Amino acid sequence: MPFYKQLKCLFRQGYQNELYVDDAVQLELNSRNFLLRAVHVNTTTQLLVDFFQGLQLRPRSSITAVYYPSLCWSVENYRAQMRAPTDEFTPGFGGLFTVEFESVEKASVFFNNAAMHKGPSLGASMTLLQPYVQTVFYQGKQWAAQYGLKETIVRVSVGLEDPKELLRIFREAMLKTDGIVDGENEEANHVPQALHSKL
Protein backbone atom coordinates (compact mmCIF):
# COMPACT_ATOMS: atom_id res chain seq x y z
CA MET A 1 0.00 0.00 0.00
CA PRO A 2 2.25 2.80 -1.29
CA PHE A 3 -0.06 5.70 -0.31
CA TYR A 4 -1.27 4.40 3.05
CA LYS A 5 0.70 6.83 5.25
CA GLN A 6 -0.15 9.90 3.18
CA LEU A 7 -3.84 9.01 2.98
CA LYS A 8 -4.07 8.17 6.67
CA CYS A 9 -2.69 11.59 7.57
CA LEU A 10 -5.19 13.30 5.27
CA PHE A 11 -8.14 11.32 6.63
CA ARG A 12 -7.06 11.90 10.23
CA GLN A 13 -7.04 15.68 9.71
CA GLY A 14 -10.66 15.77 8.60
CA TYR A 15 -12.10 12.77 10.46
CA GLN A 16 -15.05 13.33 12.73
CA ASN A 17 -16.87 10.47 14.43
CA GLU A 18 -20.50 11.14 13.53
CA LEU A 19 -21.87 7.68 14.26
CA TYR A 20 -25.12 8.19 16.18
CA VAL A 21 -25.08 6.24 19.43
CA ASP A 22 -28.42 4.48 18.81
CA ASP A 23 -27.20 3.42 15.35
CA ALA A 24 -24.08 1.96 16.95
CA VAL A 25 -26.23 0.02 19.42
CA GLN A 26 -28.43 -1.34 16.63
CA LEU A 27 -25.41 -2.35 14.54
CA GLU A 28 -24.01 -4.29 17.49
CA LEU A 29 -27.35 -6.00 18.12
CA ASN A 30 -27.69 -6.94 14.46
CA SER A 31 -24.20 -8.40 14.41
CA ARG A 32 -25.07 -10.97 17.09
CA ASN A 33 -27.14 -13.16 14.77
CA PHE A 34 -25.86 -11.96 11.42
CA LEU A 35 -25.04 -15.42 10.05
CA LEU A 36 -28.47 -16.77 10.98
CA ARG A 37 -30.17 -13.82 9.29
CA ALA A 38 -27.98 -14.20 6.21
CA VAL A 39 -28.97 -17.87 5.90
CA HIS A 40 -32.65 -16.93 6.26
CA VAL A 41 -32.41 -14.26 3.54
CA ASN A 42 -30.41 -16.49 1.18
CA THR A 43 -32.78 -19.41 1.53
CA THR A 44 -35.95 -17.32 1.28
CA THR A 45 -34.63 -15.51 -1.79
CA GLN A 46 -33.82 -18.74 -3.62
CA LEU A 47 -37.31 -20.01 -2.77
CA LEU A 48 -38.88 -16.88 -4.29
CA VAL A 49 -36.60 -16.99 -7.33
CA ASP A 50 -37.64 -20.60 -7.98
CA PHE A 51 -41.29 -19.54 -7.64
CA PHE A 52 -41.00 -16.71 -10.18
CA GLN A 53 -38.91 -18.81 -12.55
CA GLY A 54 -41.61 -21.49 -12.46
CA LEU A 55 -44.20 -18.87 -13.42
CA GLN A 56 -42.00 -17.53 -16.21
CA LEU A 57 -42.05 -20.95 -17.89
CA ARG A 58 -45.86 -21.00 -18.09
CA PRO A 59 -47.36 -20.15 -21.51
CA ARG A 60 -49.51 -17.16 -20.45
CA SER A 61 -47.03 -15.62 -18.03
CA SER A 62 -46.12 -11.95 -18.42
CA ILE A 63 -42.76 -12.63 -16.74
CA THR A 64 -40.06 -12.59 -19.41
CA ALA A 65 -36.99 -13.10 -17.18
CA VAL A 66 -35.82 -13.60 -13.62
CA TYR A 67 -32.34 -12.35 -12.75
CA TYR A 68 -30.39 -13.90 -9.86
CA PRO A 69 -26.86 -15.33 -9.64
CA SER A 70 -28.08 -18.94 -9.31
CA LEU A 71 -29.69 -18.57 -12.77
CA CYS A 72 -26.76 -16.76 -14.38
CA TRP A 73 -24.43 -18.31 -16.96
CA SER A 74 -21.50 -17.21 -14.75
CA VAL A 75 -22.82 -18.83 -11.57
CA GLU A 76 -19.54 -20.67 -10.98
CA ASN A 77 -17.74 -17.32 -10.67
CA TYR A 78 -20.10 -16.49 -7.81
CA ARG A 79 -19.61 -19.88 -6.19
CA ALA A 80 -15.83 -19.43 -6.28
CA GLN A 81 -16.14 -16.31 -4.09
CA MET A 82 -18.61 -17.71 -1.58
CA ARG A 83 -17.83 -17.92 2.10
CA ALA A 84 -17.08 -21.48 3.15
CA PRO A 85 -19.99 -23.32 4.81
CA THR A 86 -19.93 -24.01 8.53
CA ASP A 87 -22.26 -25.68 11.04
CA GLU A 88 -24.12 -22.40 11.48
CA PHE A 89 -23.80 -20.95 7.99
CA THR A 90 -24.83 -22.15 4.54
CA PRO A 91 -23.66 -19.82 1.76
CA GLY A 92 -26.06 -18.38 -0.78
CA PHE A 93 -26.42 -15.69 -3.42
CA GLY A 94 -27.84 -12.85 -1.34
CA GLY A 95 -31.22 -11.21 -0.99
CA LEU A 96 -31.58 -9.21 -4.21
CA PHE A 97 -33.28 -10.42 -7.40
CA THR A 98 -35.08 -8.88 -10.37
CA VAL A 99 -38.27 -9.85 -12.18
CA GLU A 100 -38.77 -8.62 -15.73
CA PHE A 101 -42.27 -8.26 -17.21
CA GLU A 102 -43.44 -8.04 -20.80
CA SER A 103 -44.78 -4.50 -20.40
CA VAL A 104 -44.76 -1.52 -18.05
CA GLU A 105 -48.48 -2.08 -17.53
CA LYS A 106 -47.97 -5.64 -16.27
CA ALA A 107 -45.05 -4.58 -14.08
CA SER A 108 -47.21 -1.81 -12.60
CA VAL A 109 -50.08 -4.17 -11.81
CA PHE A 110 -47.70 -6.53 -10.06
CA PHE A 111 -45.94 -3.73 -8.16
CA ASN A 112 -49.17 -2.07 -7.05
CA ASN A 113 -50.78 -5.33 -5.92
CA ALA A 114 -47.82 -6.73 -3.97
CA ALA A 115 -48.82 -5.83 -0.41
CA MET A 116 -45.40 -4.98 0.93
CA HIS A 117 -43.12 -2.00 1.45
CA LYS A 118 -41.87 -0.09 -1.59
CA GLY A 119 -38.55 1.74 -1.75
CA PRO A 120 -34.96 1.84 -2.98
CA SER A 121 -33.17 0.70 0.20
CA LEU A 122 -31.52 -2.71 0.26
CA GLY A 123 -30.72 -5.00 3.16
CA ALA A 124 -33.59 -3.90 5.39
CA SER A 125 -35.30 -6.35 7.73
CA MET A 126 -38.47 -6.07 5.64
CA THR A 127 -38.85 -7.00 1.98
CA LEU A 128 -38.79 -4.01 -0.37
CA LEU A 129 -39.93 -3.67 -3.98
CA GLN A 130 -38.45 -1.10 -6.36
CA PRO A 131 -39.34 -0.24 -9.97
CA TYR A 132 -35.62 0.09 -10.60
CA VAL A 133 -35.36 1.93 -13.91
CA GLN A 134 -38.35 4.14 -13.10
CA THR A 135 -36.67 5.41 -9.92
CA VAL A 136 -32.94 5.27 -10.67
CA PHE A 137 -32.91 6.23 -14.36
CA TYR A 138 -36.12 8.24 -14.63
CA GLN A 139 -34.38 10.90 -16.74
CA GLY A 140 -32.09 8.44 -18.50
CA LYS A 141 -34.34 5.57 -19.55
CA GLN A 142 -33.07 5.49 -23.14
CA TRP A 143 -29.46 5.44 -21.93
CA ALA A 144 -30.25 2.60 -19.51
CA ALA A 145 -32.03 0.66 -22.25
CA GLN A 146 -28.80 0.56 -24.26
CA TYR A 147 -27.38 -1.64 -21.52
CA GLY A 148 -30.38 -3.94 -21.19
CA LEU A 149 -32.07 -2.17 -18.28
CA LYS A 150 -35.76 -2.09 -19.15
CA GLU A 151 -38.57 -0.07 -17.62
CA THR A 152 -40.39 -3.34 -17.02
CA ILE A 153 -38.18 -4.65 -14.22
CA VAL A 154 -39.06 -4.82 -10.54
CA ARG A 155 -36.25 -5.40 -8.06
CA VAL A 156 -36.91 -7.28 -4.85
CA SER A 157 -34.78 -6.95 -1.72
CA VAL A 158 -35.75 -9.83 0.55
CA GLY A 159 -36.14 -9.31 4.29
CA LEU A 160 -36.70 -11.50 7.32
CA GLU A 161 -40.42 -12.18 6.97
CA ASP A 162 -41.95 -15.66 7.04
CA PRO A 163 -41.24 -17.10 3.56
CA LYS A 164 -44.74 -18.60 3.42
CA GLU A 165 -46.20 -15.12 3.87
CA LEU A 166 -44.00 -13.69 1.13
CA LEU A 167 -45.06 -16.48 -1.23
CA ARG A 168 -48.70 -15.78 -0.43
CA ILE A 169 -48.30 -12.06 -1.16
CA PHE A 170 -46.47 -12.68 -4.43
CA ARG A 171 -49.02 -15.31 -5.52
CA GLU A 172 -51.84 -12.82 -4.98
CA ALA A 173 -49.96 -10.12 -6.91
CA MET A 174 -49.36 -12.51 -9.81
CA LEU A 175 -53.00 -13.56 -9.81
CA LYS A 176 -53.93 -9.90 -10.29
CA THR A 177 -51.22 -9.53 -12.95
CA ASP A 178 -51.80 -12.64 -15.07
CA GLY A 179 -54.71 -14.53 -13.58
CA ILE A 180 -52.38 -17.53 -13.23
CA VAL A 181 -50.17 -18.81 -10.49
CA ASP A 182 -48.40 -22.06 -9.75
CA GLY A 183 -50.33 -22.88 -6.59
CA GLU A 184 -50.14 -26.63 -7.07
CA ASN A 185 -46.37 -26.81 -7.22
CA GLU A 186 -45.26 -28.62 -4.06
CA GLU A 187 -41.69 -27.47 -4.55
CA ALA A 188 -42.76 -23.84 -4.55
CA ASN A 189 -44.84 -24.42 -1.42
CA HIS A 190 -42.06 -26.15 0.49
CA VAL A 191 -40.32 -24.01 3.09
CA PRO A 192 -37.13 -25.52 4.54
CA GLN A 193 -37.36 -26.38 8.23
CA ALA A 194 -34.32 -24.19 8.93
CA LEU A 195 -36.38 -21.10 8.22
CA HIS A 196 -38.72 -21.74 11.11
CA SER A 197 -36.03 -20.83 13.66
CA LYS A 198 -36.40 -17.72 15.81
CA LEU A 199 -34.71 -14.67 14.39
Secondary structure as GFF3:
##gff-version 3
##sequence-region A 1 199
A	DSSP	alpha_helix	4	14	.	.	.	ID=ss1
A	DSSP	alpha_helix	21	32	.	.	.	ID=ss2
A	DSSP	alpha_helix	34	56	.	.	.	ID=ss3
A	DSSP	beta_strand	63	67	.	.	.	ID=ss4
A	DSSP	three_ten_helix	69	71	.	.	.	ID=ss5
A	DSSP	alpha_helix	75	80	.	.	.	ID=ss6
A	DSSP	beta_strand	96	101	.	.	.	ID=ss7
A	DSSP	alpha_helix	104	113	.	.	.	ID=ss8
A	DSSP	beta_strand	117	118	.	.	.	ID=ss9
A	DSSP	beta_strand	128	130	.	.	.	ID=ss10
A	DSSP	alpha_helix	132	136	.	.	.	ID=ss11
A	DSSP	alpha_helix	141	145	.	.	.	ID=ss12
A	DSSP	beta_strand	153	157	.	.	.	ID=ss13
A	DSSP	alpha_helix	163	178	.	.	.	ID=ss14
A	DSSP	alpha_helix	186	189	.	.	.	ID=ss15
A	DSSP	three_ten_helix	193	196	.	.	.	ID=ss16
###
